Amino acid sequence: MKRALTALLACAVALPALAQDASADWDLAQDQRKNLLVAYARFDNGVSIGTRCADGGFEAVISGLPPAGRASTRPLRIAFGDDDLSDSRWGVATDDTIAISELPAPFARELRAGGRLRILVPNGAPDGRNLLYDLTLPASSSSIDQTLTACGRPLVDPRDAELEALEEDGVPRNLAWAVRPRPNFPSTRYARGFAVATCVSNPDGSLRDCTIESEHPRDGRFGQAALAAVRRARLQNLADPGAPLPVTRVLYKTHFLMEGYQTREDVERQRESRRLQREERAARRAESE
């Protein structure tokens, strides 16, 4: 458990906790020199959950999970309270026992209420069976809020429902990518990373007000590369081709991987991405003829 917590806090574990009643809230640690604030909860089964604001970047992470290996993402099934387990995909940190939320602020806002949280790790047990963590979260009346506020994230955000309603490719139903974002690998010392951006669509299909929701590693410049890509992208109206697009929110996820570091999962994802790009180019040619 000590290794999981140390990795989770990324050096914050040695910091003095802020004064508070630990039984009434999540633990809180701060380092003003590093502009770092962390709220975290530890469990006897070795799992730790934390939200952190690090130099303006917000993260929500789960540590102490079975190693993910070389995979750049991992599937987790998550349920709050008595809700049904819901499929989600999480980034894998440089420590592969840590899962990083692709949409950390909405996840943090759900954590605040405390109560039951189930995390199912597919094939996570040593014998290959699914591994289920059934946790009881302490409620957080202050600590998680402080990490959100430190990073300029609202405590209540109606956009959470908008993002939850998006299709798998990050756009609302009846819209599609006319020009899919194609990011360039940034100049960085990391071989892999990811970034998630949200934008608002314009009537002509271009995007504006783009914001990085999450990126890892924080100093890898992957967020900058994702923003540059979505600014060049375009959407199209499938329900009424040629008509102006509604003003709505869209989401773009991208995983960066240096040549030679691919896993089988990475190869399949890249193959699927190339297939979608070919279909989009063919559709644009058909429209222009």
N, C-alpha and C positions, 0 to 999 in steps of 0.2 A: 504494500500500500504506500510506503514511503516513496518509492520510485515513481509511482503514478502521480502522487501529489506534487512532487518536486517538478516533474515534467509539466504538469498542468499549470502551475503558477509561473514557470519559466523565471526562476530566481526570486519570485515574490514570496515564496514560502519562508524565507529567512527574515522577511520584513516584519516590523512590529504591527500586530493587529490594532485596528482603531478601537477606541473604547466603545463597548456596546455589550448588551446582554446576549451572550452567544446562544443561549437557549431560545431566544426570541427571534433570531435572524440568522442569516448566513454569515460566516466569518468574512472579514474584510481586511485586506492588506494594501499598503500604499507605499510607493517610492516616488516622491516628488521630483527627485533628480532625474529619474527615467520617465517621468510623466506617465506613471503606471498605477492603475487601481484595479484590484481584483476582488470579486466576491466569489466564495466557493463553499461547497458542502462536501463532506467526506462520509463514506459509508463503510461498514465493517467488511463488506465483500470486496473491498479494494477499489471500488469505483469512486471517482470524484467528478463533480460537475462544477463548472465555473463560468462566470462571465467576466470579461476584462476589457478595460479601455487602456490601450497602450499607444501613447503618442498620437492620439486622435483616431486610431483604428479600433473598431469594436469586434470582439470575438465571443462566441459561446462554444465551450468544448466539453467533451466527455472523455475522461482518461481512465486507465485501468482496464481497458477492453482487451480481448485476445488480439495478438498481433495481426495486422492486416497484410504483412509482407510487402511486396513491391507495388501493390495496387495503389493507384492515385486517388481512388474513391472507394467507399465501402457502403453497402446497403445496411440500413438499420430500420427496424419497424418500431415506431414510437406511439405511445398512447398515454394521454393524461386522464386521470380519474378512471372512470369505467368505460371510456370510449373504446371503440375497436382499434386494434393496432393498424397503423397507417404506414405505408411504404415511404421511405425517404432515402436520399443519398447524401452521404457526408464526405467531406474531404479528409484525407489522411495526412497527419502532420509528419514532420521529419522523424518524430518518435511515433512509430506505427501503432502504438497502443492508444493513441489519442485520435478521436474523431472531432472534426471541426465543422460546425454548422455552416451551411451555405447561406442561410438567412438568419444570422445570429440575433438580431434585435427582436423579431417576432417570437423566436424561441425563448429568449430571455423574458419577454413580457408574459409568456405562459408560465414560466418557472416561478414568478413572483407569488402566485397564489398558494404554492406548496401543495401538499397532498400526494396522492398516488401517481407514480410515474413508472411505466413499464418500458423497457428497452430490450428488444429481441435482436440478437446477433445471429443471422443465418449461418449455419455450419460453424458456430463459434466454440462448441464444446470439443475437447480433445478427440472424442470418437466421431466427430463430424455432425453430431446432432445440433439442432438450434439451441442457443443459450439465452435464457430469459432472466433479466434482472428486474425484480419487482421492488421498487424503492418507495419510501415515504419521505417526501421532501419537506424540510422545514419551510414555513412561509417566510417571505422576505418583505418586511415593511419598509426597509430602508436600503440595505446593502446593494441589491441588484439595481434599484433605482439610481443609486449614486454612480454606478458604472455606466448606465445608460446616459444619464445627464452629463457625465464627464465627457462623453463622446458626442454630445449633441443629438442623441437619439430620444424621441418622445416616449413618454411613459404609456401613452395610449395613441394608437395610430390606426385610422380606418383603412390605410393601405394594406394592412395585414390580410383582410378579407379579400381584397382585390388580387393580391399575389397568390393566395390559396386557390382562387378560382381559375388561374391560368392553366393552359394546356401544357403538356410535357415539354414542348419546345419553347415555352416561355411567353407565348402570345395568346390573346383571347381567341375564343372560337370565332370562326369566320374571317380571321386575319391570318396571314402567313408571311414568311420572309420572302420578299422579292429579291433582295440582295442580302444574303446572310453575312453576318459579321465574320471577318477573316483576320484574326489578330496575328501580329508578328511576334516571334519569340523575343522578349526584351533582352537587353544587355544586363546580365545578372550572373551571380556566382552559383545560382541554384540550377539543378538539372530538371526540376519539376516544380509546379505550383498551380494555383487556380485563382480565379477571380469571378465574382458575381456582380453584375451591374443591373440597375433598373433605370428605365427611361420613360418618358412620356411621348406618345406619338403625335405628330403633326398631321393635318389633313392631307398633305402631299406624300405621306409615307416616311418622311424623315423623322429623326428622333431628337428630342431636346431634354434638358433638365436631367442628364444622366448622372447617376450617383453610384459609387462603389458600395455595395452592401457588405461584402467580405472579400478578403484576399489572404493568401498564405503562400509562402512566408511574407510577413508584413513588409520587409525591406527588399522584396524581390522584383519590384516594378511591374508585377503582373496586373495590378489594377490599372496602371497607366496604359498598358497595352490593350486591355479590354475596353477602356473608354475610347481610345483611338479607333478601335474596330467598330464599335456601335455607332460612332458618329458618321461612319461611311456607309452604314447599312440602310436598307429601305424595306418598308412593309407594303403589302398589297391587300386589297379588299376582296376576299373570296365571295362574300355574299352578294356584292354589287360591283363587279369589276369596272374599274375606271372611275368609280365614285370616290369622293373624298373619304378619308378614313375618320372614324370617330376618335376623339381625343381620349386616350386610354393609357394605362400603364402596361409596360412589357418588361420582361426579365431576360437576361442573357447570362448563361453560365459557360465558362470556358476553362479547360484544363490544358496546361502547357507541359510539354514533355520533350526533353532534348533527345535527339536521335541516338539510338543505342540503349535507351533505358526503358523501352516499351515492354509491357507484359502482354500476355494474350488478350486480356481485357482491353488494354490500350489499343492494340492492333484492330480489334473488332470495332471499337468506338471510332477510330480514324476511318475505317472502311465505310461505316455507316454515314459518317459526315461527308465523305467524298461522294457517296451515292446520292445523298440529298442535294449536294451542290450540282451534280450532273442533272438531276431532275429539274432543279430550279432554272438552270441555263437552258434546258430544252423547252421548258414552259415559256421562258421569255422569248426564245426564237420563234415559237409557234404564235405568240401574240403579235410579234412584229411582222409576220408574213401576211 
